[in-house]
Amino acid sequence: MAGIVGLTELQHTNATSALSIDESGNLTIKTGTTTVKGEGSNTTNLQQGLAKAWASFNGSSDAIGDSFNTSGITDNGSADYSVGFTTNMGNANYSMYQCGGYSGNSGYTAMIYATSTNEAEFKSVYDDNTLYEFSLQTCAMFGDLA
């Protein structure tokens, strides 16, 4: 039997609000940790398991195609970029993923140059360490927000 339950807030028996739903149907979970059951007996902590910032941008023009929690791209020189955060990271010890487009027969890698709470800097290079501004640059940061 299906039914509809209308509510705006769900509380624990101790009267602590666990989640709320606004007029548009947006759900806000108010607990410190939200764990989702994954494959088998594995679980995922949603706060820890999501990218806290990411960007996809053109390495030649620095134009952002799409992003999340990214305040902008700074061109620090040839193939040297900084990605600023709208909301800072909690510390400089977060994990960063970065990759770029492939060009011809040469391999590609990125060098994570520096991380701070308000931005991450990296350089894009061929496999022979020659700097190159690949047209497609992507990055994502994982860790705690401030």
C-alpha positions as CSV (number, residue, x, y, z in Angstrom):
1,M,0.0,0.0,0.0
2,A,1.4,3.4,-1.0
3,G,0.8,6.6,0.7
4,I,2.1,10.1,1.2
5,V,3.3,11.5,4.5
6,G,3.6,15.3,4.6
7,L,6.3,16.6,6.9
8,T,8.8,19.5,7.2
9,E,11.1,18.1,9.9
10,L,12.1,14.7,11.3
11,Q,13.2,14.6,14.9
12,H,14.9,12.1,17.2
13,T,13.1,11.0,20.3
14,N,15.3,13.5,22.3
15,A,13.7,16.3,20.2
16,T,16.9,16.9,18.2
17,S,16.2,17.8,14.6
18,A,17.7,15.2,12.2
19,L,16.5,16.6,8.9
20,S,14.2,19.2,7.4
21,I,12.4,19.6,4.1
22,D,11.7,23.1,2.7
23,E,8.8,24.2,0.6
24,S,10.6,23.3,-2.6
25,G,11.3,19.8,-1.4
26,N,15.0,20.3,-0.7
27,L,16.2,17.9,2.0
28,T,18.7,19.1,4.7
29,I,20.3,16.4,6.8
30,K,21.4,17.9,10.1
31,T,23.4,15.1,11.6
32,G,27.2,15.1,11.8
33,T,27.6,12.0,9.8
34,T,25.5,10.5,7.1
35,T,26.4,6.9,6.2
36,V,25.0,5.0,3.2
37,K,25.2,1.3,2.8
38,G,27.1,0.3,-0.3
39,E,28.1,-3.0,-1.8
40,G,27.9,-6.0,0.5
41,S,28.5,-4.8,4.1
42,N,30.5,-1.7,3.0
43,T,29.3,1.8,3.9
44,T,30.2,5.3,2.7
45,N,30.3,8.4,4.8
46,L,28.8,11.0,2.5
47,Q,30.6,14.0,4.0
48,Q,34.0,12.3,3.6
49,G,33.3,10.6,0.3
50,L,32.3,13.5,-1.9
51,A,34.5,15.9,-3.9
52,K,34.6,19.2,-2.0
53,A,35.7,21.2,-5.1
54,W,36.2,20.4,-8.8
55,A,36.7,22.3,-12.0
56,S,36.9,21.6,-15.8
57,F,38.6,24.4,-17.7
58,N,40.6,25.3,-20.8
59,G,44.3,25.2,-20.1
60,S,45.0,27.7,-22.9
61,S,42.4,30.3,-22.1
62,D,41.7,29.5,-18.4
63,A,38.0,29.6,-19.2
64,I,36.0,27.5,-16.8
65,G,33.6,25.1,-18.5
66,D,32.0,23.9,-15.2
67,S,33.0,23.8,-11.6
68,F,31.8,23.3,-8.0
69,N,33.1,25.4,-5.0
70,T,35.6,27.0,-7.3
71,S,36.2,30.8,-7.2
72,G,38.4,30.9,-10.2
73,I,41.5,29.8,-12.1
74,T,44.7,31.7,-11.9
75,D,47.3,31.4,-14.7
76,N,50.6,31.4,-12.8
77,G,52.7,31.0,-16.0
78,S,53.2,28.4,-18.7
79,A,51.1,25.4,-17.7
80,D,51.0,26.4,-14.1
81,Y,47.5,26.9,-12.6
82,S,45.9,27.7,-9.2
83,V,42.3,26.7,-8.5
84,G,40.7,28.9,-5.8
85,F,38.0,27.7,-3.5
86,T,34.8,29.5,-2.7
87,T,34.7,27.7,0.7
88,N,38.1,27.0,2.0
89,M,39.4,23.5,2.8
90,G,39.8,22.7,6.5
91,N,43.6,22.2,6.2
92,A,46.2,21.8,3.4
93,N,46.3,18.0,3.8
94,Y,43.5,17.2,1.3
95,S,43.7,14.8,-1.6
96,M,43.8,16.3,-5.1
97,Y,43.2,14.6,-8.4
98,Q,44.2,16.4,-11.6
99,C,44.4,15.4,-15.3
100,G,44.3,17.0,-18.7
101,G,43.9,16.2,-22.4
102,Y,46.1,13.9,-24.3
103,S,48.1,15.2,-27.2
104,G,49.6,13.0,-30.0
105,N,51.8,10.1,-28.9
106,S,53.2,11.6,-25.8
107,G,52.0,10.8,-22.3
108,Y,50.7,13.3,-19.8
109,T,50.9,13.9,-16.1
110,A,50.4,16.6,-13.6
111,M,52.6,17.7,-10.8
112,I,50.8,18.9,-7.7
113,Y,52.8,21.9,-6.8
114,A,51.3,23.3,-3.7
115,T,48.1,23.0,-1.6
116,S,46.7,25.5,0.9
117,T,43.3,26.0,2.5
118,N,42.2,28.5,-0.1
119,E,43.7,27.1,-3.4
120,A,45.5,24.3,-5.0
121,E,48.3,24.8,-7.5
122,F,49.5,22.3,-10.2
123,K,51.5,22.1,-13.4
124,S,50.6,20.1,-16.4
125,V,53.5,18.3,-18.2
126,Y,54.3,15.7,-20.8
127,D,55.9,12.5,-19.7
128,D,59.4,14.1,-20.4
129,N,58.6,16.9,-17.9
130,T,58.0,19.5,-20.6
131,L,55.3,22.0,-19.5
132,Y,52.3,22.0,-21.8
133,E,48.9,23.9,-21.6
134,F,46.5,21.1,-22.5
135,S,43.2,22.5,-23.7
136,L,41.2,20.2,-21.3
137,Q,42.2,20.4,-17.6
138,T,40.2,18.8,-14.8
139,C,40.8,18.6,-11.1
140,A,38.9,17.6,-7.9
141,M,39.7,18.0,-4.3
142,F,38.7,15.6,-1.4
143,G,39.0,16.4,2.3
144,D,37.3,18.4,5.0
145,L,35.9,21.9,4.4
146,A,36.6,24.7,6.9
